Amino acid sequence: LACTLAPGNIVRACTYKDKDGVEHQPKWVDASDGATYYPSANIPPTSYTPILTQDKPESERQVQPMMWGLVPWWHKGTNPKSHGLSTHNARIEGIEDSRLYKTYLEQRCVIVCDGFYEWQRGGAKKQPYLVYAGQEKDHEIEEVLDYGKDPDAEMNEGDWTGPKLLYMAGLYGMWTDDDGVTVNSYTIITRDSGPVLSWLHNRVPCILSTDTMVSKWLDPDLDTDRALDMLKAPKQKDLEWHAVSTEVGNVKNQDLDLIKEVEPAVKEEKKGGKGGGASKASKSLMSNWLIKSPKV
């Protein structure tokens, strides 16, 4: 994942209207276990990223850093990462029958980020792409980098006028370790990619492309079947993408400029999007987070 904005700008970008048309800005809440969210262009699973939630229909939304990778409810011990399961994504197919995920179907959340990475494979060459929300006219996703250059700049105040962030459907859970420390964690729901991104990967996160979809997904009064039913394959207008440096394959590389567009080494099989030295272990981690997750 890439999420390069500071907390103050994330809540500004997540401004929403309630049922009466009144605008609200979500409240930033620190992580339950004291962990810290660090803006980054190269976020691997088990890191903490901003998650949007709404506890009750009448309550205001909040954004809280949570750990990427849902901690199973049955896990014991003091290390939330030692359960040995791959829980950073959950396939929507069969999710209601999953021993793990069915427990959290009413704890819906929205993952907020600049975008996610996926690798196109073309023979011996592999090319990573940043996939992000379809932008309004005269906006580019790379504009998010401008907000971190000077924290005191006027652009960091007032209404959000920057690029549109990507919202993905997820589930979250609250796990308490043997010492009584509560860790909030989440998983990203995925589905078949459909015709828009099939050239890049056969799976895609479930995208919440409109404010209405975000509101419905977060609405505690919306039953599970109806909520899941609205998670369709993305349409062409929902997403854009561009090639990025292969350095995103190594999580040690943390330059925010990694989200910037580069000339692709592998030719796209399908036109679309904006214009169209990693270690083996690290590249595998970053390039395969969308692969089929085990049944849990």
C-alpha positions as semicolon CSV with decimal commas, in nm:
position;residue;x (nm);y (nm);z (nm)
1;L;0,000;0,000;0,000
2;A;0,092;0,367;-0,029
3;C;-0,040;0,622;0,220
4;T;0,176;0,933;0,226
5;L;-0,047;1,192;0,395
6;A;-0,015;1,303;0,757
7;P;-0,310;1,242;0,994
8;G;-0,443;1,597;0,967
9;N;-0,470;1,577;0,591
10;I;-0,618;1,228;0,596
11;V;-0,916;1,339;0,806
12;R;-0,959;1,645;0,581
13;A;-0,961;1,421;0,273
14;C;-1,222;1,197;0,443
15;T;-1,469;1,480;0,503
16;Y;-1,822;1,355;0,447
17;K;-2,187;1,463;0,459
18;D;-2,438;1,310;0,696
19;K;-2,798;1,225;0,606
20;D;-2,896;1,590;0,656
21;G;-2,625;1,715;0,421
22;V;-2,408;1,855;0,701
23;E;-2,034;1,818;0,647
24;H;-1,823;1,644;0,910
25;Q;-1,456;1,570;0,946
26;P;-1,373;1,234;1,103
27;K;-1,192;1,238;1,434
28;W;-0,837;1,103;1,444
29;V;-0,797;0,847;1,723
30;D;-0,459;0,704;1,822
31;A;-0,397;0,331;1,786
32;S;-0,543;0,122;2,069
33;D;-0,206;-0,033;2,153
34;G;0,000;0,286;2,125
35;A;0,146;0,200;1,784
36;T;0,224;0,480;1,540
37;Y;0,115;0,541;1,184
38;Y;0,401;0,659;0,963
39;P;0,320;0,809;0,621
40;S;0,485;0,586;0,364
41;A;0,490;0,505;-0,005
42;N;0,579;0,143;0,067
43;I;0,365;-0,018;0,338
44;P;0,383;-0,396;0,393
45;P;0,139;-0,614;0,590
46;T;0,160;-0,589;0,973
47;S;0,217;-0,212;0,947
48;Y;-0,036;0,036;1,088
49;T;-0,244;0,234;0,840
50;P;-0,545;0,472;0,870
51;I;-0,880;0,295;0,898
52;L;-1,219;0,465;0,879
53;T;-1,497;0,331;1,104
54;Q;-1,842;0,425;1,236
55;D;-1,970;0,252;1,549
56;K;-2,335;0,360;1,538
57;P;-2,562;0,509;1,269
58;E;-2,584;0,838;1,456
59;S;-2,219;0,854;1,563
60;E;-1,949;1,044;1,376
61;R;-1,681;0,858;1,186
62;Q;-1,330;0,820;1,317
63;V;-0,995;0,734;1,165
64;Q;-0,761;0,514;1,365
65;P;-0,433;0,344;1,277
66;M;-0,483;-0,034;1,278
67;M;-0,252;-0,322;1,200
68;W;-0,281;-0,462;0,849
69;G;-0,354;-0,832;0,896
70;L;-0,652;-0,940;1,105
71;V;-0,554;-1,112;1,430
72;P;-0,769;-1,428;1,469
73;W;-1,004;-1,416;1,766
74;W;-0,867;-1,747;1,893
75;H;-0,502;-1,637;1,894
76;K;-0,322;-1,651;2,230
77;G;-0,008;-1,483;2,360
78;T;0,137;-1,133;2,355
79;N;0,251;-1,111;1,991
80;P;-0,036;-1,026;1,752
81;K;0,181;-1,121;1,454
82;S;0,269;-1,476;1,561
83;H;-0,053;-1,657;1,463
84;G;0,104;-1,790;1,142
85;L;-0,189;-1,715;0,911
86;S;-0,208;-1,489;0,607
87;T;-0,493;-1,254;0,698
88;H;-0,406;-0,932;0,515
89;N;-0,678;-1,003;0,258
90;A;-1,005;-1,195;0,265
91;R;-1,168;-1,338;-0,047
92;I;-1,530;-1,228;-0,071
93;E;-1,614;-1,570;-0,213
94;G;-1,701;-1,782;0,090
95;I;-1,636;-1,505;0,342
96;E;-1,967;-1,572;0,518
97;D;-1,863;-1,933;0,580
98;S;-1,510;-1,855;0,701
99;R;-1,435;-1,958;1,058
100;L;-1,235;-1,639;1,099
101;Y;-1,398;-1,372;0,887
102;K;-1,765;-1,450;0,956
103;T;-1,702;-1,334;1,313
104;Y;-1,624;-0,982;1,191
105;L;-1,881;-0,932;0,916
106;E;-2,063;-0,666;1,119
107;Q;-1,739;-0,483;1,196
108;R;-1,695;-0,319;0,860
109;C;-1,427;-0,060;0,794
110;V;-1,274;0,141;0,510
111;I;-0,904;0,132;0,430
112;V;-0,788;0,481;0,331
113;C;-0,477;0,516;0,117
114;D;-0,316;0,675;-0,188
115;G;-0,334;0,341;-0,367
116;F;-0,202;-0,014;-0,381
117;Y;0,074;-0,182;-0,581
118;E;0,049;-0,479;-0,811
119;W;0,307;-0,633;-1,041
120;Q;0,260;-0,708;-1,409
121;R;0,456;-1,012;-1,518
122;G;0,598;-1,025;-1,869
123;G;0,846;-1,307;-1,913
124;A;1,163;-1,237;-1,718
125;K;1,060;-0,876;-1,654
126;K;0,820;-0,759;-1,387
127;Q;0,672;-0,412;-1,368
128;P;0,498;-0,270;-1,058
129;Y;0,200;-0,039;-1,093
130;L;0,036;0,196;-0,848
131;V;-0,342;0,162;-0,871
132;Y;-0,543;0,452;-0,729
133;A;-0,881;0,624;-0,739
134;G;-1,002;0,786;-1,059
135;Q;-0,915;1,154;-1,028
136;E;-1,117;1,465;-1,099
137;K;-1,009;1,687;-1,388
138;D;-0,682;1,874;-1,324
139;H;-0,582;1,644;-1,037
140;E;-0,310;1,379;-1,016
141;I;-0,243;1,139;-0,730
142;E;0,119;1,257;-0,707
143;E;-0,011;1,586;-0,566
144;V;-0,035;1,418;-0,224
145;L;0,342;1,461;-0,199
146;D;0,307;1,839;-0,198
147;Y;0,123;1,835;0,134
148;G;0,420;1,701;0,325
149;K;0,676;1,951;0,198
150;D;0,576;2,231;0,437
151;P;0,344;2,139;0,728
152;D;0,273;2,510;0,786
153;A;0,166;2,581;0,428
154;E;-0,186;2,711;0,365
155;M;-0,270;2,401;0,162
156;N;-0,266;2,204;0,487
157;E;-0,558;2,406;0,626
158;G;-0,925;2,449;0,540
159;D;-1,127;2,232;0,306
160;W;-0,957;1,948;0,124
161;T;-0,879;2,041;-0,236
162;G;-0,629;1,769;-0,315
163;P;-0,656;1,443;-0,510
164;K;-0,910;1,176;-0,428
165;L;-0,787;0,900;-0,201
166;L;-0,865;0,532;-0,254
167;Y;-1,125;0,367;-0,029
168;M;-1,127;-0,012;0,005
169;A;-1,376;-0,231;0,190
170;G;-1,247;-0,421;0,489
171;L;-1,328;-0,589;0,819
172;Y;-1,166;-0,509;1,151
173;G;-1,132;-0,678;1,486
174;M;-1,025;-0,602;1,840
175;W;-0,791;-0,858;1,994
176;T;-0,665;-0,846;2,352
177;D;-0,334;-1,010;2,438
178;D;-0,242;-1,196;2,756
179;D;-0,122;-0,871;2,913
180;G;-0,452;-0,693;2,853
181;V;-0,332;-0,481;2,559
182;T;-0,593;-0,441;2,283
183;V;-0,475;-0,448;1,922
184;N;-0,710;-0,333;1,647
185;S;-0,637;-0,498;1,313
186;Y;-0,800;-0,535;0,973
187;T;-0,820;-0,728;0,650
188;I;-0,892;-0,605;0,296
189;I;-1,174;-0,779;0,112
190;T;-1,081;-0,888;-0,242
191;R;-1,269;-1,026;-0,543
192;D;-1,204;-1,116;-0,906
193;S;-1,067;-0,812;-1,085
194;G;-1,308;-0,813;-1,378
195;P;-1,221;-0,668;-1,721
196;V;-1,067;-0,341;-1,598
197;L;-0,763;-0,486;-1,420
198;S;-0,750;-0,846;-1,542
199;W;-0,444;-0,757;-1,753
200;L;-0,257;-0,680;-1,429
201;H;-0,392;-0,933;-1,177
202;N;-0,689;-1,167;-1,140
203;R;-0,774;-1,027;-0,795
204;V;-0,849;-0,674;-0,680
205;P;-0,946;-0,508;-0,351
206;C;-1,317;-0,428;-0,326
207;I;-1,328;-0,059;-0,412
208;L;-1,573;0,188;-0,260
209;S;-1,573;0,437;-0,545
210;T;-1,837;0,685;-0,426
211;D;-1,931;0,865;-0,105
212;T;-2,260;0,675;-0,110
213;M;-2,081;0,340;-0,118
214;V;-1,857;0,443;0,172
215;S;-2,160;0,554;0,374
216;K;-2,350;0,232;0,307
217;W;-2,052;0,010;0,385
218;L;-2,001;0,186;0,719
219;D;-2,371;0,192;0,808
220;P;-2,423;-0,053;1,099
221;D;-2,791;-0,078;1,006
222;L;-2,715;-0,225;0,663
223;D;-2,734;-0,604;0,684
224;T;-2,436;-0,815;0,583
225;D;-2,582;-0,965;0,265
226;R;-2,673;-0,626;0,120
227;A;-2,338;-0,480;0,218
228;L;-2,143;-0,760;0,049
229;D;-2,369;-0,754;-0,255
230;M;-2,266;-0,399;-0,343
231;L;-1,898;-0,494;-0,371
232;K;-1,882;-0,528;-0,748
233;A;-1,582;-0,539;-0,982
234;P;-1,444;-0,188;-1,047
235;K;-1,550;0,011;-1,351
236;Q;-1,307;0,189;-1,583
237;K;-1,385;0,530;-1,429
238;D;-1,323;0,406;-1,075
239;L;-0,950;0,352;-1,108
240;E;-0,635;0,487;-1,265
241;W;-0,285;0,346;-1,259
242;H;0,071;0,409;-1,368
243;A;0,402;0,229;-1,365
244;V;0,635;0,293;-1,071
245;S;0,993;0,209;-0,981
246;T;1,079;-0,155;-0,908
247;E;1,227;-0,028;-0,582
248;V;0,880;-0,065;-0,428
249;G;0,959;-0,437;-0,424
250;N;1,185;-0,385;-0,122
251;V;1,011;-0,251;0,189
252;K;1,340;-0,102;0,305
253;N;1,295;0,160;0,033
254;Q;1,085;0,433;0,191
255;D;1,127;0,729;-0,042
256;L;0,787;0,896;-0,080
257;D;0,868;0,956;-0,447
258;L;0,815;0,584;-0,509
259;I;0,455;0,665;-0,603
260;K;0,572;0,875;-0,899
261;E;0,519;0,755;-1,253
262;V;0,804;0,598;-1,450
263;E;0,835;0,455;-1,799
264;P;0,715;0,091;-1,781
265;A;0,965;-0,183;-1,855
266;V;0,683;-0,420;-1,949
267;K;0,426;-0,307;-2,204
268;E;0,067;-0,290;-2,077
269;E;-0,160;-0,553;-2,228
270;K;-0,457;-0,323;-2,198
271;K;-0,461;0,052;-2,230
272;G;-0,603;0,253;-1,946
273;G;-0,505;0,428;-1,628
274;K;-0,344;0,765;-1,631
275;G;-0,173;0,713;-1,964
276;G;-0,158;0,416;-1,981
277;G;1,726;-0,430;-0,687
278;A;1,465;-0,590;-0,444
279;S;1,542;-0,888;-0,224
280;K;1,359;-1,207;-0,319
281;A;1,172;-1,229;0,011
282;S;1,075;-0,863;0,012
283;K;0,959;-0,865;-0,351
284;S;0,749;-1,173;-0,284
285;L;0,585;-1,003;0,014
286;M;0,494;-0,689;-0,175
287;S;0,392;-0,845;-0,505
288;N;0,178;-1,131;-0,381
289;W;-0,051;-0,972;-0,122
290;L;-0,348;-1,024;-0,354
291;I;-0,293;-1,395;-0,403
292;K;-0,547;-1,650;-0,288
293;S;-0,568;-1,643;0,088
294;P;-0,597;-1,969;0,281
295;K;-0,931;-2,085;0,415
296;V;-0,961;-1,968;0,777
